[in-house]
Amino acid sequence: MSHARLAPRMNGAGSSPTAEISNKVRALTAQGHAVVNLGEGELDFPTPEAICAAGIAAIEEGDTKYTAVAGTAALKAAIRAKFARENALDYSDEEVIAGAGAKQLIFNALLATLAPGEEVIVPAPYWVSYPDMVRLAEGVPVIVPCTPAQGWKLTPQALKQAITPLTRWVVLNSPNNPTGAVYSPDEMRALTEVLLACPQVLVLADDIYEHVRFEGAFATPAAVEPALRERTLTVNGLSKGYSMTGWRLGYAGGPAWLVAAMQVLQSQSTSNPSTISQRAGIAALEGVRDFMAGWLETLRTRRDIVLDMIARVDGLASDVPEGAFYVFADCRAMIGATTPAGRVIASDLDFATYLLEAAHVGVVHGAAFGAPGYIRIAYAVDTETLRAACRRIEAACRALSLKAAA
């Protein structure tokens, strides 16, 4: 496939906004600036020791060869046990697959199922990759805006209105990146009731932040409504709940026909996920998650540091996120403000750029997530570093001359 053919399907960014922020942070750091990157979706906690030990054991024991494309029998057994134990979802071996991260599995599912022009409903704010994945698979992303008044969640009415004869998938992400919104079981059930009446629609449940949750019960579509099981792909992974981003291991459960199609694609691209990571993944899924309470306590403290800063700054506002490790802050009042250098901030991207240049703090602008007028602040960094970054943001905001109210 040529670059010319790919280009029209992309959003023009060339790379993800988080990657762009990271590149700018590295450039400023190389120039000698002390830059804090609050744009990365990555926990700063080390991978738990028992999980690391399992990966080391795989190397020491020579377990470093090819495996079955969809994962070893031991890993698939651990995945099946996790789904049954935590989500009341019973899958056979043919209905689960492991890949090089949840992102790969989502991409493969879309590539395997979308015909040119078929639609994928993507509630906004959304994870930045969803629309481009759909476009690369020759589909059409149908963006459905969600609002703070709705808790940043898709409503049954909006879902029903968005479904057409061309709708092939709906993407549901809870807890949500970038807002931290968590669908309650009742809210998820209301969406599944709409989907029951639309048999052509597949459901993609992106549950990657399942365990990073401060409030409320977790709900995943196929568990809430078992009648949707045969057309739901439940995607998860170890990056967020186990601080294993670099291990690149995700997994999914769904109907055998879909998993088989995804496996064909995977066999011709990456083949099996890392054998070493698979051994570590088994230790993660079968082990005791006793570290999570401490992690959540630390993350709650960090979340509150960011929220307290926002409350002190004229021109910023935010709801309290229930999950993930982001604050999605309203910066619309900053649009039209003037910097000390006399430059007018014309967009959320301008505001994010100003914070990077003036405060040396990297954040991601809301337009990247389909919600202009906001910024995403990732607070999964060292607590004292976060405090310092928040002081810098506050000082930079106070240096702005806000546009007078009409």
C-alpha positions as CSV (number, residue, x, y, z in Angstrom):
1,M,0.0,0.0,0.0
2,S,1.6,3.3,-1.0
3,H,2.0,6.3,1.2
4,A,-0.2,8.3,-1.3
5,R,-3.0,5.8,-0.7
6,L,-2.6,6.0,3.0
7,A,-2.4,9.8,3.3
8,P,-6.0,10.7,2.6
9,R,-7.3,8.4,5.2
10,M,-5.3,9.9,8.0
11,N,-6.2,13.0,10.0
12,G,-3.1,14.9,8.8
13,A,-1.3,14.7,12.1
14,G,1.4,12.3,10.9
15,S,1.8,10.9,14.4
16,S,-0.3,10.8,17.5
17,P,-0.6,14.0,19.5
18,T,0.9,12.3,22.6
19,A,3.9,11.3,20.5
20,E,4.2,14.9,19.2
21,I,4.1,16.3,22.7
22,S,6.8,13.8,23.8
23,N,9.0,14.8,20.9
24,K,8.7,18.5,21.8
25,V,9.5,17.6,25.4
26,R,12.6,15.8,24.4
27,A,13.7,18.7,22.2
28,L,13.3,21.2,25.0
29,T,15.0,18.9,27.4
30,A,17.9,18.5,25.0
31,Q,18.2,22.3,25.1
32,G,18.7,22.2,28.8
33,H,15.1,22.9,30.0
34,A,13.5,21.0,32.9
35,V,10.3,19.9,31.1
36,V,7.6,17.9,32.7
37,N,5.6,15.7,30.4
38,L,1.9,15.4,31.5
39,G,0.9,14.2,28.0
40,E,1.8,10.5,28.3
41,G,-0.7,7.8,29.1
42,E,1.7,5.9,31.2
43,L,1.9,5.1,34.9
44,D,5.3,5.9,36.6
45,F,5.0,2.9,38.9
46,P,7.5,0.0,38.2
47,T,6.1,-3.2,36.9
48,P,5.4,-5.4,40.0
49,E,8.4,-7.6,40.9
50,A,6.7,-11.0,40.6
51,I,5.7,-10.1,37.0
52,C,9.3,-9.0,36.2
53,A,10.6,-12.2,37.7
54,A,8.5,-14.3,35.4
55,G,9.9,-12.5,32.4
56,I,13.4,-12.9,33.6
57,A,12.7,-16.6,34.2
58,A,11.5,-17.0,30.6
59,I,14.9,-15.6,29.4
60,E,16.9,-17.7,31.8
61,E,15.0,-20.9,30.8
62,G,15.4,-20.2,27.1
63,D,11.7,-19.6,26.6
64,T,12.4,-17.2,23.8
65,K,11.1,-18.9,20.6
66,Y,8.0,-18.5,18.5
67,T,4.7,-19.5,20.0
68,A,1.2,-20.0,18.5
69,V,0.1,-16.8,16.9
70,A,-2.7,-16.1,19.3
71,G,-0.6,-16.9,22.4
72,T,0.5,-19.9,24.3
73,A,-2.0,-22.4,25.8
74,A,-0.9,-21.2,29.3
75,L,-1.5,-17.6,28.5
76,K,-4.9,-18.2,26.9
77,A,-5.9,-20.2,29.9
78,A,-5.0,-17.3,32.1
79,I,-6.9,-14.9,29.9
80,R,-10.0,-17.1,30.0
81,A,-9.8,-17.5,33.7
82,K,-9.5,-13.7,34.1
83,F,-12.6,-13.1,32.0
84,A,-14.6,-15.7,33.9
85,R,-13.4,-14.6,37.3
86,E,-13.7,-10.8,36.9
87,N,-16.2,-10.3,34.1
88,A,-18.5,-13.4,34.2
89,L,-17.5,-14.0,30.5
90,D,-16.8,-17.7,29.6
91,Y,-14.7,-18.1,26.5
92,S,-13.2,-21.1,24.7
93,D,-9.6,-21.1,23.5
94,E,-10.8,-20.3,20.0
95,E,-12.5,-17.1,21.4
96,V,-9.5,-15.5,23.0
97,I,-6.4,-13.9,21.4
98,A,-3.3,-12.2,22.7
99,G,-1.5,-9.5,20.7
100,A,1.2,-6.8,20.9
101,G,-1.0,-4.5,23.0
102,A,-4.7,-3.7,23.0
103,K,-4.1,-1.2,20.2
104,Q,-3.0,-3.9,17.8
105,L,-6.1,-6.1,18.6
106,I,-8.5,-3.2,18.0
107,F,-6.8,-2.3,14.7
108,N,-6.9,-5.9,13.6
109,A,-10.6,-6.2,14.5
110,L,-11.4,-3.2,12.4
111,L,-9.2,-4.3,9.5
112,A,-10.8,-7.8,9.5
113,T,-14.4,-6.6,9.4
114,L,-14.8,-3.2,7.8
115,A,-15.8,-2.9,4.1
116,P,-15.2,0.4,2.4
117,G,-17.7,3.0,3.5
118,E,-19.0,1.1,6.5
119,E,-19.4,3.2,9.6
120,V,-18.0,3.0,13.2
121,I,-19.7,5.1,15.9
122,V,-17.0,6.8,18.0
123,P,-18.2,8.8,21.0
124,A,-16.2,11.9,21.6
125,P,-14.0,12.7,23.5
126,Y,-12.2,9.6,22.2
127,W,-8.8,8.0,22.3
128,V,-6.9,9.6,19.5
129,S,-6.3,6.4,17.5
130,Y,-9.8,5.3,17.0
131,P,-10.8,7.5,14.0
132,D,-7.5,6.9,12.1
133,M,-7.8,3.2,12.7
134,V,-11.2,3.3,11.1
135,R,-10.0,5.3,8.2
136,L,-7.1,3.0,7.6
137,A,-9.5,0.1,7.4
138,E,-11.4,2.1,4.8
139,G,-14.3,2.8,7.2
140,V,-16.0,6.0,8.1
141,P,-15.7,7.2,11.7
142,V,-19.1,8.7,12.9
143,I,-18.2,11.0,15.8
144,V,-20.9,11.4,18.3
145,P,-20.2,14.3,20.7
146,C,-20.8,13.8,24.4
147,T,-20.9,16.7,26.9
148,P,-20.0,17.4,30.5
149,A,-23.7,17.6,31.3
150,Q,-24.0,13.9,30.2
151,G,-20.9,13.0,32.3
152,W,-19.0,12.8,29.0
153,K,-20.9,9.6,28.2
154,L,-22.8,8.4,25.2
155,T,-26.6,8.4,25.8
156,P,-29.0,5.8,24.4
157,Q,-30.8,8.5,22.4
158,A,-27.6,9.7,20.8
159,L,-26.5,6.1,20.0
160,K,-29.9,5.3,18.4
161,Q,-29.8,8.4,16.3
162,A,-26.2,7.6,15.1
163,I,-27.0,4.1,13.9
164,T,-27.6,3.7,10.2
165,P,-27.8,0.7,7.8
166,L,-24.1,1.2,7.3
167,T,-23.1,1.0,10.9
168,R,-20.7,-1.9,11.5
169,W,-19.2,-1.1,15.0
170,V,-19.8,1.1,18.0
171,V,-16.8,1.7,20.3
172,L,-17.3,1.9,24.0
173,N,-14.4,2.9,26.3
174,S,-14.9,2.8,30.1
175,P,-13.1,4.2,32.0
176,N,-12.6,6.7,29.3
177,N,-9.5,8.2,27.9
178,P,-9.3,11.2,28.0
179,T,-12.1,12.1,30.5
180,G,-11.9,9.4,33.1
181,A,-15.7,8.9,32.8
182,V,-17.0,5.5,34.0
183,Y,-20.2,4.0,32.7
184,S,-22.3,2.5,35.5
185,P,-24.0,-0.9,35.0
186,D,-27.3,0.9,34.4
187,E,-25.8,3.3,31.9
188,M,-24.2,0.5,30.0
189,R,-27.4,-1.6,30.1
190,A,-29.3,1.3,28.5
191,L,-26.8,1.3,25.6
192,T,-27.0,-2.4,25.2
193,E,-30.8,-2.2,25.0
194,V,-30.4,0.0,21.9
195,L,-27.9,-2.4,20.4
196,L,-30.1,-5.4,20.9
197,A,-32.4,-4.0,18.2
198,C,-29.5,-3.5,15.7
199,P,-28.2,-7.0,14.8
200,Q,-25.8,-5.7,12.2
201,V,-23.8,-3.7,14.8
202,L,-20.7,-5.1,16.4
203,V,-19.6,-3.8,19.8
204,L,-16.0,-3.0,20.6
205,A,-15.5,-2.7,24.4
206,D,-12.1,-1.1,25.1
207,D,-11.7,-2.0,28.8
208,I,-8.0,-1.2,29.1
209,Y,-8.5,1.1,32.2
210,E,-10.8,-1.5,34.0
211,H,-8.7,-1.6,37.1
212,V,-7.8,2.1,37.3
213,R,-11.1,3.2,38.8
214,F,-11.8,5.4,41.9
215,E,-15.6,5.2,42.0
216,G,-18.4,2.8,41.0
217,A,-18.7,-0.7,39.7
218,F,-17.1,-1.8,36.4
219,A,-19.5,-2.7,33.6
220,T,-18.5,-4.3,30.2
221,P,-21.2,-4.7,27.5
222,A,-21.1,-8.5,27.0
223,A,-21.4,-9.1,30.7
224,V,-24.2,-6.6,31.2
225,E,-26.2,-8.1,28.2
226,P,-25.2,-11.7,27.4
227,A,-27.3,-11.6,24.3
228,L,-24.6,-9.3,22.8
229,R,-21.8,-11.8,23.5
230,E,-21.7,-13.2,20.0
231,R,-21.1,-9.7,18.5
232,T,-18.9,-8.1,21.1
233,L,-15.1,-8.0,21.2
234,T,-13.9,-7.3,24.7
235,V,-10.4,-5.8,24.6
236,N,-8.1,-5.4,27.5
237,G,-4.4,-5.5,28.3
238,L,-1.7,-5.2,30.9
239,S,-0.4,-1.7,30.1
240,K,-2.5,0.4,32.5
241,G,-3.6,-1.9,35.3
242,Y,-0.1,-3.5,35.7
243,S,2.2,-0.7,34.5
244,M,3.4,-2.8,31.7
245,T,3.3,-0.4,28.7
246,G,6.7,-1.5,27.4
247,W,5.9,-5.2,27.6
248,R,3.4,-4.7,24.7
249,L,0.8,-7.4,25.6
250,G,-3.0,-7.1,25.1
251,Y,-5.7,-9.6,24.9
252,A,-9.3,-9.9,23.7
253,G,-12.3,-12.2,23.9
254,G,-15.0,-12.5,21.3
255,P,-16.8,-14.7,18.8
256,A,-14.7,-17.4,17.3
257,W,-15.2,-16.2,13.7
258,L,-13.9,-12.7,14.6
259,V,-10.9,-14.0,16.6
260,A,-10.0,-16.3,13.8
261,A,-10.0,-13.4,11.3
262,M,-7.9,-11.3,13.6
263,Q,-5.5,-14.2,14.0
264,V,-5.0,-14.4,10.2
265,L,-4.1,-10.7,10.1
266,Q,-1.8,-11.1,13.0
267,S,0.0,-14.1,11.5
268,Q,0.9,-12.0,8.5
269,S,2.0,-9.0,10.4
270,T,3.5,-9.4,13.9
271,S,2.9,-13.1,14.5
272,N,2.9,-14.0,18.2
273,P,3.4,-11.4,21.0
274,S,6.7,-11.6,22.8
275,T,7.3,-15.0,24.5
276,I,8.9,-13.2,27.4
277,S,5.9,-10.9,27.8
278,Q,3.5,-13.8,27.6
279,R,5.3,-15.4,30.6
280,A,5.1,-12.1,32.5
281,G,1.4,-11.8,31.4
282,I,0.6,-15.2,32.9
283,A,2.1,-14.1,36.2
284,A,0.1,-10.8,36.1
285,L,-3.2,-12.4,35.3
286,E,-2.8,-15.3,37.8
287,G,-1.2,-13.2,40.6
288,V,-2.7,-11.2,43.4
289,R,-3.3,-7.6,42.5
290,D,-2.4,-6.4,46.0
291,F,-0.5,-3.4,44.7
292,M,-3.5,-1.8,43.2
293,A,-5.0,-0.3,46.4
294,G,-1.7,1.6,47.0
295,W,-1.5,2.7,43.4
296,L,-5.1,4.1,43.5
297,E,-4.4,5.9,46.7
298,T,-1.4,7.6,45.2
299,L,-3.3,8.4,42.0
300,R,-6.2,9.8,43.9
301,T,-3.8,12.2,45.7
302,R,-2.3,13.2,42.4
303,R,-5.7,13.7,40.8
304,D,-6.6,16.0,43.7
305,I,-3.4,18.0,43.3
306,V,-4.4,18.8,39.7
307,L,-8.0,19.5,40.6
308,D,-6.9,21.9,43.4
309,M,-4.7,23.7,40.9
310,I,-7.5,24.0,38.4
311,A,-9.8,25.4,41.1
312,R,-7.3,28.2,41.8
313,V,-7.0,29.3,38.2
314,D,-9.4,31.6,36.6
315,G,-10.2,30.3,33.1
316,L,-9.9,26.6,33.9
317,A,-12.5,24.1,35.2
318,S,-13.0,20.4,35.4
319,D,-15.3,17.7,36.6
320,V,-13.9,15.0,39.0
321,P,-12.9,12.0,36.9
322,E,-14.0,8.6,38.2
323,G,-11.2,6.5,36.6
324,A,-8.1,6.4,34.4
325,F,-5.4,8.9,35.3
326,Y,-6.3,12.0,33.4
327,V,-8.0,15.3,34.2
328,F,-9.9,16.7,31.2
329,A,-9.8,20.5,31.9
330,D,-12.1,23.1,30.3
331,C,-9.8,25.9,28.9
332,R,-12.4,27.6,26.7
333,A,-12.1,30.8,28.8
334,M,-8.5,30.9,27.9
335,I,-9.3,31.2,24.2
336,G,-8.8,34.8,23.2
337,A,-6.3,35.5,26.1
338,T,-3.1,37.3,25.4
339,T,0.3,36.0,26.4
340,P,3.0,38.2,28.0
341,A,4.7,38.3,24.6
342,G,1.5,39.7,23.0
343,R,0.4,36.6,21.2
344,V,-3.3,35.8,21.2
345,I,-4.3,32.2,22.1
346,A,-6.7,31.2,19.4
347,S,-7.3,27.5,20.2
348,D,-6.8,24.8,22.7
349,L,-3.6,23.8,20.7
350,D,-2.3,27.3,21.2
351,F,-3.0,27.1,24.9
352,A,-1.2,23.7,25.2
353,T,1.7,25.1,23.2
354,Y,1.8,28.1,25.5
355,L,2.0,25.9,28.6
356,L,4.8,23.9,27.0
357,E,6.8,27.0,26.0
358,A,6.1,29.2,29.0
359,A,5.7,26.6,31.8
360,H,7.7,23.8,30.3
361,V,4.8,21.4,30.9
362,G,3.5,19.2,28.2
363,V,-0.3,18.5,28.0
364,V,-2.5,17.3,25.0
365,H,-5.1,19.6,23.5
366,G,-8.7,18.5,23.5
367,A,-9.2,18.8,19.7
368,A,-7.0,15.7,19.4
369,F,-9.7,13.8,21.3
370,G,-12.6,15.3,19.3
371,A,-13.3,17.9,22.0
372,P,-11.9,21.4,21.2
373,G,-11.6,23.8,24.1
374,Y,-10.1,21.3,26.6
375,I,-6.7,20.0,27.6
376,R,-5.8,16.5,29.0
377,I,-3.5,16.5,32.0
378,A,-2.0,13.1,32.7
379,Y,-1.1,12.9,36.4
380,A,0.6,9.5,36.5
381,V,4.0,11.1,37.3
382,D,6.1,11.5,40.5
383,T,3.9,13.4,43.1
384,E,6.4,16.1,43.8
385,T,7.2,16.6,40.2
386,L,3.4,16.9,39.6
387,R,3.1,19.6,42.3
388,A,5.9,21.5,40.7
389,A,4.3,21.2,37.2
390,C,1.0,22.4,38.6
391,R,2.7,25.5,40.1
392,R,4.2,26.2,36.8
393,I,0.8,25.9,35.0
394,E,-0.8,28.1,37.6
395,A,1.9,30.8,37.2
396,A,1.7,30.7,33.4
397,C,-2.1,31.0,33.5
398,R,-1.9,34.0,35.8
399,A,0.5,35.7,33.4
400,L,-2.2,35.6,30.7
401,S,-4.5,38.6,30.0
402,L,-7.9,37.0,29.8
403,K,-10.4,38.3,27.2
404,A,-13.0,40.5,28.9
405,A,-16.5,39.0,29.2
406,A,-18.9,40.3,26.6
